[in-house]
């Protein structure tokens, strides 16, 4: 069974262009990305990236993102060069605690995080990947 709904995780400050490209690809492949929506970062250089389409405080935005993880068939980590920041690590931990499958674009640099990486996947791989859904 192909995932129908996913949430994409990644560092907006470092990799928002790649995240946006992956979201477009998922949409083109018929996979609904619940969060984030493609928009423009309105506060470049700040600690917490806010998109033009965002409404609410940073905590409200993060709470909304976490709630979308719960509704997802899996999460996809867009992590060029294997980079995973603290917020993405937090979101991965949340997904793990809820038994949501996690797919990585690149093997994480962090040793412990890499223990949860059973392979690396492109959006096209995800669209045809049947073992993702273990829920």
MODELLER restraints for C-alpha pairs under 7 A, 6 or more apart:
rsr = mdl.restraints
at = mdl.atoms
rsr.add(forms.Gaussian(group=physical.xy_distance, feature=features.Distance(at['CA:1:A'], at['CA:130:A']), mean=4.88, stdev=0.5))
rsr.add(forms.Gaussian(group=physical.xy_distance, feature=features.Distance(at['CA:2:A'], at['CA:127:A']), mean=5.79, stdev=0.5))
rsr.add(forms.Gaussian(group=physical.xy_distance, feature=features.Distance(at['CA:2:A'], at['CA:128:A']), mean=5.94, stdev=0.5))
rsr.add(forms.Gaussian(group=physical.xy_distance, feature=features.Distance(at['CA:2:A'], at['CA:129:A']), mean=6.04, stdev=0.5))
rsr.add(forms.Gaussian(group=physical.xy_distance, feature=features.Distance(at['CA:2:A'], at['CA:130:A']), mean=5.61, stdev=0.5))
rsr.add(forms.Gaussian(group=physical.xy_distance, feature=features.Distance(at['CA:3:A'], at['CA:31:A']), mean=6.86, stdev=0.5))
rsr.add(forms.Gaussian(group=physical.xy_distance, feature=features.Distance(at['CA:3:A'], at['CA:73:A']), mean=5.55, stdev=0.5))
rsr.add(forms.Gaussian(group=physical.xy_distance, feature=features.Distance(at['CA:3:A'], at['CA:74:A']), mean=6.96, stdev=0.5))
rsr.add(forms.Gaussian(group=physical.xy_distance, feature=features.Distance(at['CA:3:A'], at['CA:127:A']), mean=6.77, stdev=0.5))
rsr.add(forms.Gaussian(group=physical.xy_distance, feature=features.Distance(at['CA:4:A'], at['CA:31:A']), mean=4.92, stdev=0.5))
rsr.add(forms.Gaussian(group=physical.xy_distance, feature=features.Distance(at['CA:4:A'], at['CA:32:A']), mean=6.01, stdev=0.5))
rsr.add(forms.Gaussian(group=physical.xy_distance, feature=features.Distance(at['CA:4:A'], at['CA:73:A']), mean=6.75, stdev=0.5))
rsr.add(forms.Gaussian(group=physical.xy_distance, feature=features.Distance(at['CA:5:A'], at['CA:31:A']), mean=5.84, stdev=0.5))
rsr.add(forms.Gaussian(group=physical.xy_distance, feature=features.Distance(at['CA:5:A'], at['CA:32:A']), mean=4.75, stdev=0.5))
rsr.add(forms.Gaussian(group=physical.xy_distance, feature=features.Distance(at['CA:5:A'], at['CA:33:A']), mean=5.85, stdev=0.5))
rsr.add(forms.Gaussian(group=physical.xy_distance, feature=features.Distance(at['CA:5:A'], at['CA:34:A']), mean=6.47, stdev=0.5))
rsr.add(forms.Gaussian(group=physical.xy_distance, feature=features.Distance(at['CA:5:A'], at['CA:72:A']), mean=5.05, stdev=0.5))
rsr.add(forms.Gaussian(group=physical.xy_distance, feature=features.Distance(at['CA:5:A'], at['CA:73:A']), mean=5.55, stdev=0.5))
rsr.add(forms.Gaussian(group=physical.xy_distance, feature=features.Distance(at['CA:6:A'], at['CA:32:A']), mean=6.34, stdev=0.5))
rsr.add(forms.Gaussian(group=physical.xy_distance, feature=features.Distance(at['CA:6:A'], at['CA:33:A']), mean=5.04, stdev=0.5))
rsr.add(forms.Gaussian(group=physical.xy_distance, feature=features.Distance(at['CA:6:A'], at['CA:34:A']), mean=5.96, stdev=0.5))
rsr.add(forms.Gaussian(group=physical.xy_distance, feature=features.Distance(at['CA:6:A'], at['CA:72:A']), mean=4.63, stdev=0.5))
rsr.add(forms.Gaussian(group=physical.xy_distance, feature=features.Distance(at['CA:6:A'], at['CA:73:A']), mean=5.71, stdev=0.5))
rsr.add(forms.Gaussian(group=physical.xy_distance, feature=features.Distance(at['CA:6:A'], at['CA:74:A']), mean=5.29, stdev=0.5))
rsr.add(forms.Gaussian(group=physical.xy_distance, feature=features.Distance(at['CA:6:A'], at['CA:75:A']), mean=5.42, stdev=0.5))
rsr.add(forms.Gaussian(group=physical.xy_distance, feature=features.Distance(at['CA:7:A'], at['CA:33:A']), mean=5.57, stdev=0.5))
rsr.add(forms.Gaussian(group=physical.xy_distance, feature=features.Distance(at['CA:7:A'], at['CA:34:A']), mean=5.45, stdev=0.5))
rsr.add(forms.Gaussian(group=physical.xy_distance, feature=features.Distance(at['CA:7:A'], at['CA:35:A']), mean=5.02, stdev=0.5))
rsr.add(forms.Gaussian(group=physical.xy_distance, feature=features.Distance(at['CA:7:A'], at['CA:36:A']), mean=7.00, stdev=0.5))
rsr.add(forms.Gaussian(group=physical.xy_distance, feature=features.Distance(at['CA:7:A'], at['CA:68:A']), mean=6.63, stdev=0.5))
rsr.add(forms.Gaussian(group=physical.xy_distance, feature=features.Distance(at['CA:7:A'], at['CA:69:A']), mean=5.72, stdev=0.5))
rsr.add(forms.Gaussian(group=physical.xy_distance, feature=features.Distance(at['CA:7:A'], at['CA:72:A']), mean=6.16, stdev=0.5))
rsr.add(forms.Gaussian(group=physical.xy_distance, feature=features.Distance(at['CA:7:A'], at['CA:74:A']), mean=6.90, stdev=0.5))
rsr.add(forms.Gaussian(group=physical.xy_distance, feature=features.Distance(at['CA:7:A'], at['CA:75:A']), mean=4.85, stdev=0.5))
rsr.add(forms.Gaussian(group=physical.xy_distance, feature=features.Distance(at['CA:7:A'], at['CA:76:A']), mean=6.31, stdev=0.5))
rsr.add(forms.Gaussian(group=physical.xy_distance, feature=features.Distance(at['CA:8:A'], at['CA:35:A']), mean=6.30, stdev=0.5))
rsr.add(forms.Gaussian(group=physical.xy_distance, feature=features.Distance(at['CA:8:A'], at['CA:36:A']), mean=6.64, stdev=0.5))
rsr.add(forms.Gaussian(group=physical.xy_distance, feature=features.Distance(at['CA:8:A'], at['CA:75:A']), mean=5.72, stdev=0.5))
rsr.add(forms.Gaussian(group=physical.xy_distance, feature=features.Distance(at['CA:8:A'], at['CA:76:A']), mean=4.78, stdev=0.5))
rsr.add(forms.Gaussian(group=physical.xy_distance, feature=features.Distance(at['CA:8:A'], at['CA:77:A']), mean=5.86, stdev=0.5))
rsr.add(forms.Gaussian(group=physical.xy_distance, feature=features.Distance(at['CA:8:A'], at['CA:78:A']), mean=6.87, stdev=0.5))
rsr.add(forms.Gaussian(group=physical.xy_distance, feature=features.Distance(at['CA:9:A'], at['CA:76:A']), mean=6.05, stdev=0.5))
rsr.add(forms.Gaussian(group=physical.xy_distance, feature=features.Distance(at['CA:9:A'], at['CA:77:A']), mean=4.69, stdev=0.5))
rsr.add(forms.Gaussian(group=physical.xy_distance, feature=features.Distance(at['CA:9:A'], at['CA:78:A']), mean=6.03, stdev=0.5))
rsr.add(forms.Gaussian(group=physical.xy_distance, feature=features.Distance(at['CA:9:A'], at['CA:88:A']), mean=6.23, stdev=0.5))
rsr.add(forms.Gaussian(group=physical.xy_distance, feature=features.Distance(at['CA:10:A'], at['CA:19:A']), mean=6.86, stdev=0.5))
rsr.add(forms.Gaussian(group=physical.xy_distance, feature=features.Distance(at['CA:10:A'], at['CA:77:A']), mean=5.76, stdev=0.5))
rsr.add(forms.Gaussian(group=physical.xy_distance, feature=features.Distance(at['CA:10:A'], at['CA:78:A']), mean=5.07, stdev=0.5))
rsr.add(forms.Gaussian(group=physical.xy_distance, feature=features.Distance(at['CA:10:A'], at['CA:79:A']), mean=5.90, stdev=0.5))
rsr.add(forms.Gaussian(group=physical.xy_distance, feature=features.Distance(at['CA:10:A'], at['CA:88:A']), mean=6.03, stdev=0.5))
rsr.add(forms.Gaussian(group=physical.xy_distance, feature=features.Distance(at['CA:11:A'], at['CA:85:A']), mean=6.54, stdev=0.5))
rsr.add(forms.Gaussian(group=physical.xy_distance, feature=features.Distance(at['CA:12:A'], at['CA:49:A']), mean=6.28, stdev=0.5))
rsr.add(forms.Gaussian(group=physical.xy_distance, feature=features.Distance(at['CA:13:A'], at['CA:49:A']), mean=6.40, stdev=0.5))
rsr.add(forms.Gaussian(group=physical.xy_distance, feature=features.Distance(at['CA:19:A'], at['CA:78:A']), mean=6.03, stdev=0.5))
rsr.add(forms.Gaussian(group=physical.xy_distance, feature=features.Distance(at['CA:20:A'], at['CA:38:A']), mean=5.93, stdev=0.5))
rsr.add(forms.Gaussian(group=physical.xy_distance, feature=features.Distance(at['CA:22:A'], at['CA:123:A']), mean=6.53, stdev=0.5))
rsr.add(forms.Gaussian(group=physical.xy_distance, feature=features.Distance(at['CA:23:A'], at['CA:33:A']), mean=6.58, stdev=0.5))
rsr.add(forms.Gaussian(group=physical.xy_distance, feature=features.Distance(at['CA:25:A'], at['CA:123:A']), mean=6.60, stdev=0.5))
rsr.add(forms.Gaussian(group=physical.xy_distance, feature=features.Distance(at['CA:26:A'], at['CA:32:A']), mean=6.94, stdev=0.5))
rsr.add(forms.Gaussian(group=physical.xy_distance, feature=features.Distance(at['CA:26:A'], at['CA:123:A']), mean=5.99, stdev=0.5))
rsr.add(forms.Gaussian(group=physical.xy_distance, feature=features.Distance(at['CA:27:A'], at['CA:33:A']), mean=6.97, stdev=0.5))
rsr.add(forms.Gaussian(group=physical.xy_distance, feature=features.Distance(at['CA:29:A'], at['CA:127:A']), mean=6.66, stdev=0.5))
rsr.add(forms.Gaussian(group=physical.xy_distance, feature=features.Distance(at['CA:34:A'], at['CA:68:A']), mean=5.99, stdev=0.5))
rsr.add(forms.Gaussian(group=physical.xy_distance, feature=features.Distance(at['CA:35:A'], at['CA:65:A']), mean=6.12, stdev=0.5))
rsr.add(forms.Gaussian(group=physical.xy_distance, feature=features.Distance(at['CA:35:A'], at['CA:68:A']), mean=6.32, stdev=0.5))
rsr.add(forms.Gaussian(group=physical.xy_distance, feature=features.Distance(at['CA:39:A'], at['CA:51:A']), mean=5.79, stdev=0.5))
rsr.add(forms.Gaussian(group=physical.xy_distance, feature=features.Distance(at['CA:39:A'], at['CA:52:A']), mean=5.94, stdev=0.5))
rsr.add(forms.Gaussian(group=physical.xy_distance, feature=features.Distance(at['CA:39:A'], at['CA:53:A']), mean=6.02, stdev=0.5))
rsr.add(forms.Gaussian(group=physical.xy_distance, feature=features.Distance(at['CA:40:A'], at['CA:51:A']), mean=5.27, stdev=0.5))
rsr.add(forms.Gaussian(group=physical.xy_distance, feature=features.Distance(at['CA:40:A'], at['CA:52:A']), mean=5.42, stdev=0.5))
rsr.add(forms.Gaussian(group=physical.xy_distance, feature=features.Distance(at['CA:41:A'], at['CA:49:A']), mean=6.33, stdev=0.5))
rsr.add(forms.Gaussian(group=physical.xy_distance, feature=features.Distance(at['CA:41:A'], at['CA:50:A']), mean=5.60, stdev=0.5))
rsr.add(forms.Gaussian(group=physical.xy_distance, feature=features.Distance(at['CA:41:A'], at['CA:51:A']), mean=4.36, stdev=0.5))
rsr.add(forms.Gaussian(group=physical.xy_distance, feature=features.Distance(at['CA:41:A'], at['CA:52:A']), mean=6.15, stdev=0.5))
rsr.add(forms.Gaussian(group=physical.xy_distance, feature=features.Distance(at['CA:42:A'], at['CA:50:A']), mean=5.95, stdev=0.5))
rsr.add(forms.Gaussian(group=physical.xy_distance, feature=features.Distance(at['CA:42:A'], at['CA:51:A']), mean=5.63, stdev=0.5))
rsr.add(forms.Gaussian(group=physical.xy_distance, feature=features.Distance(at['CA:42:A'], at['CA:52:A']), mean=5.74, stdev=0.5))
rsr.add(forms.Gaussian(group=physical.xy_distance, feature=features.Distance(at['CA:43:A'], at['CA:49:A']), mean=6.19, stdev=0.5))
rsr.add(forms.Gaussian(group=physical.xy_distance, feature=features.Distance(at['CA:43:A'], at['CA:50:A']), mean=6.10, stdev=0.5))
rsr.add(forms.Gaussian(group=physical.xy_distance, feature=features.Distance(at['CA:69:A'], at['CA:75:A']), mean=6.85, stdev=0.5))
rsr.add(forms.Gaussian(group=physical.xy_distance, feature=features.Distance(at['CA:69:A'], at['CA:95:A']), mean=6.70, stdev=0.5))
rsr.add(forms.Gaussian(group=physical.xy_distance, feature=features.Distance(at['CA:73:A'], at['CA:100:A']), mean=6.87, stdev=0.5))
rsr.add(forms.Gaussian(group=physical.xy_distance, feature=features.Distance(at['CA:73:A'], at['CA:133:A']), mean=6.58, stdev=0.5))
rsr.add(forms.Gaussian(group=physical.xy_distance, feature=features.Distance(at['CA:74:A'], at['CA:100:A']), mean=5.52, stdev=0.5))
rsr.add(forms.Gaussian(group=physical.xy_distance, feature=features.Distance(at['CA:74:A'], at['CA:101:A']), mean=4.75, stdev=0.5))
rsr.add(forms.Gaussian(group=physical.xy_distance, feature=features.Distance(at['CA:74:A'], at['CA:102:A']), mean=5.83, stdev=0.5))
rsr.add(forms.Gaussian(group=physical.xy_distance, feature=features.Distance(at['CA:75:A'], at['CA:101:A']), mean=6.36, stdev=0.5))
rsr.add(forms.Gaussian(group=physical.xy_distance, feature=features.Distance(at['CA:75:A'], at['CA:102:A']), mean=4.99, stdev=0.5))
rsr.add(forms.Gaussian(group=physical.xy_distance, feature=features.Distance(at['CA:75:A'], at['CA:103:A']), mean=6.22, stdev=0.5))
rsr.add(forms.Gaussian(group=physical.xy_distance, feature=features.Distance(at['CA:76:A'], at['CA:102:A']), mean=6.04, stdev=0.5))
rsr.add(forms.Gaussian(group=physical.xy_distance, feature=features.Distance(at['CA:76:A'], at['CA:103:A']), mean=4.87, stdev=0.5))
rsr.add(forms.Gaussian(group=physical.xy_distance, feature=features.Distance(at['CA:76:A'], at['CA:104:A']), mean=5.90, stdev=0.5))
rsr.add(forms.Gaussian(group=physical.xy_distance, feature=features.Distance(at['CA:77:A'], at['CA:103:A']), mean=6.09, stdev=0.5))
rsr.add(forms.Gaussian(group=physical.xy_distance, feature=features.Distance(at['CA:77:A'], at['CA:104:A']), mean=4.74, stdev=0.5))
rsr.add(forms.Gaussian(group=physical.xy_distance, feature=features.Distance(at['CA:77:A'], at['CA:105:A']), mean=5.99, stdev=0.5))
rsr.add(forms.Gaussian(group=physical.xy_distance, feature=features.Distance(at['CA:78:A'], at['CA:104:A']), mean=6.58, stdev=0.5))
rsr.add(forms.Gaussian(group=physical.xy_distance, feature=features.Distance(at['CA:78:A'], at['CA:105:A']), mean=5.38, stdev=0.5))
rsr.add(forms.Gaussian(group=physical.xy_distance, feature=features.Distance(at['CA:79:A'], at['CA:105:A']), mean=6.01, stdev=0.5))
rsr.add(forms.Gaussian(group=physical.xy_distance, feature=features.Distance(at['CA:79:A'], at['CA:106:A']), mean=5.92, stdev=0.5))
rsr.add(forms.Gaussian(group=physical.xy_distance, feature=features.Distance(at['CA:80:A'], at['CA:106:A']), mean=6.22, stdev=0.5))
rsr.add(forms.Gaussian(group=physical.xy_distance, feature=features.Distance(at['CA:81:A'], at['CA:106:A']), mean=6.60, stdev=0.5))
rsr.add(forms.Gaussian(group=physical.xy_distance, feature=features.Distance(at['CA:82:A'], at['CA:106:A']), mean=5.17, stdev=0.5))
rsr.add(forms.Gaussian(group=physical.xy_distance, feature=features.Distance(at['CA:82:A'], at['CA:107:A']), mean=5.44, stdev=0.5))
rsr.add(forms.Gaussian(group=physical.xy_distance, feature=features.Distance(at['CA:82:A'], at['CA:108:A']), mean=4.20, stdev=0.5))
rsr.add(forms.Gaussian(group=physical.xy_distance, feature=features.Distance(at['CA:82:A'], at['CA:109:A']), mean=4.96, stdev=0.5))
rsr.add(forms.Gaussian(group=physical.xy_distance, feature=features.Distance(at['CA:83:A'], at['CA:108:A']), mean=6.21, stdev=0.5))
rsr.add(forms.Gaussian(group=physical.xy_distance, feature=features.Distance(at['CA:83:A'], at['CA:109:A']), mean=6.16, stdev=0.5))
rsr.add(forms.Gaussian(group=physical.xy_distance, feature=features.Distance(at['CA:84:A'], at['CA:108:A']), mean=6.74, stdev=0.5))
rsr.add(forms.Gaussian(group=physical.xy_distance, feature=features.Distance(at['CA:101:A'], at['CA:132:A']), mean=6.35, stdev=0.5))
rsr.add(forms.Gaussian(group=physical.xy_distance, feature=features.Distance(at['CA:101:A'], at['CA:133:A']), mean=6.77, stdev=0.5))
rsr.add(forms.Gaussian(group=physical.xy_distance, feature=features.Distance(at['CA:103:A'], at['CA:120:A']), mean=6.85, stdev=0.5))
rsr.add(forms.Gaussian(group=physical.xy_distance, feature=features.Distance(at['CA:103:A'], at['CA:121:A']), mean=6.68, stdev=0.5))
rsr.add(forms.Gaussian(group=physical.xy_distance, feature=features.Distance(at['CA:104:A'], at['CA:117:A']), mean=6.63, stdev=0.5))
rsr.add(forms.Gaussian(group=physical.xy_distance, feature=features.Distance(at['CA:104:A'], at['CA:120:A']), mean=5.19, stdev=0.5))
rsr.add(forms.Gaussian(group=physical.xy_distance, feature=features.Distance(at['CA:104:A'], at['CA:121:A']), mean=6.09, stdev=0.5))
rsr.add(forms.Gaussian(group=physical.xy_distance, feature=features.Distance(at['CA:105:A'], at['CA:120:A']), mean=5.06, stdev=0.5))
rsr.add(forms.Gaussian(group=physical.xy_distance, feature=features.Distance(at['CA:105:A'], at['CA:121:A']), mean=5.02, stdev=0.5))
rsr.add(forms.Gaussian(group=physical.xy_distance, feature=features.Distance(at['CA:105:A'], at['CA:122:A']), mean=5.96, stdev=0.5))
rsr.add(forms.Gaussian(group=physical.xy_distance, feature=features.Distance(at['CA:106:A'], at['CA:120:A']), mean=5.44, stdev=0.5))
rsr.add(forms.Gaussian(group=physical.xy_distance, feature=features.Distance(at['CA:107:A'], at['CA:114:A']), mean=6.16, stdev=0.5))
rsr.add(forms.Gaussian(group=physical.xy_distance, feature=features.Distance(at['CA:107:A'], at['CA:117:A']), mean=6.45, stdev=0.5))
rsr.add(forms.Gaussian(group=physical.xy_distance, feature=features.Distance(at['CA:107:A'], at['CA:120:A']), mean=6.28, stdev=0.5))
rsr.add(forms.Gaussian(group=physical.xy_distance, feature=features.Distance(at['CA:108:A'], at['CA:114:A']), mean=5.08, stdev=0.5))
